[in-house]
Amino acid sequence: MVGPIGVADAARGRGVGAALLRACLHDMHAAGYAYAVAGGVGAPGFFRRVAGAVEIADSSPGPYAGMLRHGHD
Ligand SMILES: CC(C)(COP(=O)(O)OP(=O)(O)OC[C@H]1O[C@@H](n2cnc3c(N)ncnc32)[C@H](O)[C@@H]1OP(=O)(O)O)[C@@H](O)C(=O)NCCC(=O)NCCS
């Protein structure tokens, strides 16, 4: 599993999220993982753009159901 990933508001849009995601995926590859799965994805376009991610059909709510706190919840 990769993510969830978050970058502070003030630091967004400068490539920090992409650098974090790529570093994580390279580490996982070095550890022998052939695939990574992201659960509880808040920004699917980011994962598509940076890592070529594709959606797993009918996978919601996914493995983190009930485990994540979103914003003001
Ligand atoms: C999503 C998030 C991690 C991106 O971090 P960031 O540092 O701003 O992203 P980057 O600047 O590295 O962007 C990398 C690329 O992804 C694109 N991108 C960033 N956020 C995106 C979004 N929400 N949807 C689509 N594309 C996005 C950027 O345009 C950039 O594209 P480029 O290569 O053409 O320039 C950040 O906006 C965030 O913390 N969001 C709130 C939490 C969240 O939704 N996390 C995802 C849950 S798993």
The ligand as an SDF file (V2000), in Angstrom:
LIG
                    3D

 48 50  0  0  0  0  0  0  0  0999 V2000
   -2.3710   15.8000   -3.6650 C   0  0  0  0  0  0  0  0  0  0  0  0
   -1.1360   16.4910   -3.0410 C   0  0  0  0  0  0  0  0  0  0  0  0
   -0.3680   15.4690   -2.1750 C   0  0  0  0  0  0  0  0  0  0  0  0
   -0.2290   16.9600   -4.2040 C   0  0  0  0  0  0  0  0  0  0  0  0
    0.9700   17.5170   -3.6530 O   0  0  0  0  0  0  0  0  0  0  0  0
    1.7730   18.6870   -4.4150 P   0  0  0  0  0  0  0  0  0  0  0  0
    3.1060   18.8120   -3.7710 O   0  0  0  0  0  0  0  0  0  0  0  0
    0.9310   19.9090   -4.5250 O   0  0  0  0  0  0  0  0  0  0  0  0
    1.8930   18.0410   -5.8830 O   0  0  0  0  0  0  0  0  0  0  0  0
    3.0490   18.3420   -6.9630 P   0  0  0  0  0  0  0  0  0  0  0  0
    3.3360   19.8020   -7.0010 O   0  0  0  0  0  0  0  0  0  0  0  0
    4.1860   17.4240   -6.7400 O   0  0  0  0  0  0  0  0  0  0  0  0
    2.2750   17.9400   -8.3030 O   0  0  0  0  0  0  0  0  0  0  0  0
    2.7410   16.9030   -9.1750 C   0  0  0  0  0  0  0  0  0  0  0  0
    1.8440   16.8480  -10.3850 C   0  0  0  0  0  0  0  0  0  0  0  0
    0.5180   16.4170   -9.9900 O   0  0  0  0  0  0  0  0  0  0  0  0
   -0.4460   17.3910  -10.3970 C   0  0  0  0  0  0  0  0  0  0  0  0
   -1.4540   17.4700   -9.3270 N   0  0  0  0  0  0  0  0  0  0  0  0
   -1.2890   17.9150   -8.0660 C   0  0  0  0  0  0  0  0  0  0  0  0
   -2.4340   17.8110   -7.3730 N   0  0  0  0  0  0  0  0  0  0  0  0
   -3.3430   17.3170   -8.2390 C   0  0  0  0  0  0  0  0  0  0  0  0
   -4.7290   17.0060   -8.1350 C   0  0  0  0  0  0  0  0  0  0  0  0
   -5.4130   17.1780   -6.9880 N   0  0  0  0  0  0  0  0  0  0  0  0
   -5.3490   16.4910   -9.2260 N   0  0  0  0  0  0  0  0  0  0  0  0
   -4.6810   16.3230  -10.3950 C   0  0  0  0  0  0  0  0  0  0  0  0
   -3.3650   16.5970  -10.5500 N   0  0  0  0  0  0  0  0  0  0  0  0
   -2.7160   17.0960   -9.4920 C   0  0  0  0  0  0  0  0  0  0  0  0
    0.3290   18.6920  -10.5300 C   0  0  0  0  0  0  0  0  0  0  0  0
   -0.3290   19.5520  -11.4280 O   0  0  0  0  0  0  0  0  0  0  0  0
    1.6550   18.2040  -11.0600 C   0  0  0  0  0  0  0  0  0  0  0  0
    1.5390   17.9770  -12.4450 O   0  0  0  0  0  0  0  0  0  0  0  0
    2.7470   18.3930  -13.4710 P   0  0  0  0  0  0  0  0  0  0  0  0
    3.7110   17.2570  -13.3610 O   0  0  0  0  0  0  0  0  0  0  0  0
    2.0610   18.4840  -14.7630 O   0  0  0  0  0  0  0  0  0  0  0  0
    3.3140   19.6880  -12.9900 O   0  0  0  0  0  0  0  0  0  0  0  0
   -1.5350   17.7260   -2.2310 C   0  0  0  0  0  0  0  0  0  0  0  0
   -2.3400   18.5920   -3.0240 O   0  0  0  0  0  0  0  0  0  0  0  0
   -2.3130   17.4080   -0.9610 C   0  0  0  0  0  0  0  0  0  0  0  0
   -1.7230   17.1850    0.0960 O   0  0  0  0  0  0  0  0  0  0  0  0
   -3.6600   17.3930   -1.0570 N   0  0  0  0  0  0  0  0  0  0  0  0
   -4.5330   17.1460    0.0820 C   0  0  0  0  0  0  0  0  0  0  0  0
   -4.4430   15.7330    0.5710 C   0  0  0  0  0  0  0  0  0  0  0  0
   -4.8290   14.7420   -0.4960 C   0  0  0  0  0  0  0  0  0  0  0  0
   -5.8510   14.8720   -1.1780 O   0  0  0  0  0  0  0  0  0  0  0  0
   -3.9970   13.7150   -0.6190 N   0  0  0  0  0  0  0  0  0  0  0  0
   -4.2700   12.5980   -1.4730 C   0  0  0  0  0  0  0  0  0  0  0  0
   -4.8930   11.5380   -0.6400 C   0  0  0  0  0  0  0  0  0  0  0  0
   -4.1430    9.9980   -0.9090 S   0  0  0  0  0  0  0  0  0  0  0  0
  1  2  1  0
  2  3  1  0
  2  4  1  0
  2 36  1  0
  4  5  1  0
  5  6  1  0
  6  7  2  0
  6  8  1  0
  6  9  1  0
  9 10  1  0
 10 11  2  0
 10 12  1  0
 10 13  1  0
 13 14  1  0
 14 15  1  0
 15 16  1  0
 15 30  1  0
 16 17  1  0
 17 18  1  0
 17 28  1  0
 18 19  1  0
 18 27  1  0
 19 20  2  0
 20 21  1  0
 21 22  1  0
 21 27  2  0
 22 23  1  0
 22 24  2  0
 24 25  1  0
 25 26  2  0
 26 27  1  0
 28 29  1  0
 28 30  1  0
 30 31  1  0
 31 32  1  0
 32 33  2  0
 32 34  1  0
 32 35  1  0
 36 37  1  0
 36 38  1  0
 38 39  2  0
 38 40  1  0
 40 41  1  0
 41 42  1  0
 42 43  1  0
 43 44  2  0
 43 45  1  0
 45 46  1  0
 46 47  1  0
 47 48  1  0
M  END
$$$$
